[in-house]
């Protein structure tokens, strides 16, 4: 019998070159390839968009979204995504919102809402971030936010006209 599949909407971001990979957009391409290589089924990938940094970083970001599916629950998925970030040179110590080679955030999952001490799904700030909502709506327009009940298409239209 096959293990249950979970679907996740993941936001990707990069604003630093990665050795042997290249500029931020190349990092995002490589991250999607890494997800597939590590056993995730990559169902959809958005186009990449450029966005201004939040916080102290001065470097512009490349952002996008991907829908993946696999057997891991949200906590295991978070751990796996963080291990991929580390492979790409991500460091978690120091200042929040600093420049980073790769950021992978769980935005939504097929099970609705999830809250633990280390993870909140839906991502608490995704409705306020155009660089998350626009790519997400591009590839998962009908996915509903379990909190508001609105689709990603509706959220993107209402928030960023």
Secondary structure, 3 states (H helix, E strand, C coil): CCCCCEEEEEEEEECCCECCCECHHHHHHHHHHHHHHCCCEEEEECCCEEECCCCCCCCCEEEEEEEEEECCCHHHHHHHHHHHHHHCCCCCCCCCCCCCCCEEEEEEECCCCEECCCCEECCCCHHHCHHHHHHHHHHHCCCECCCCCCEHHHHHHHHCC
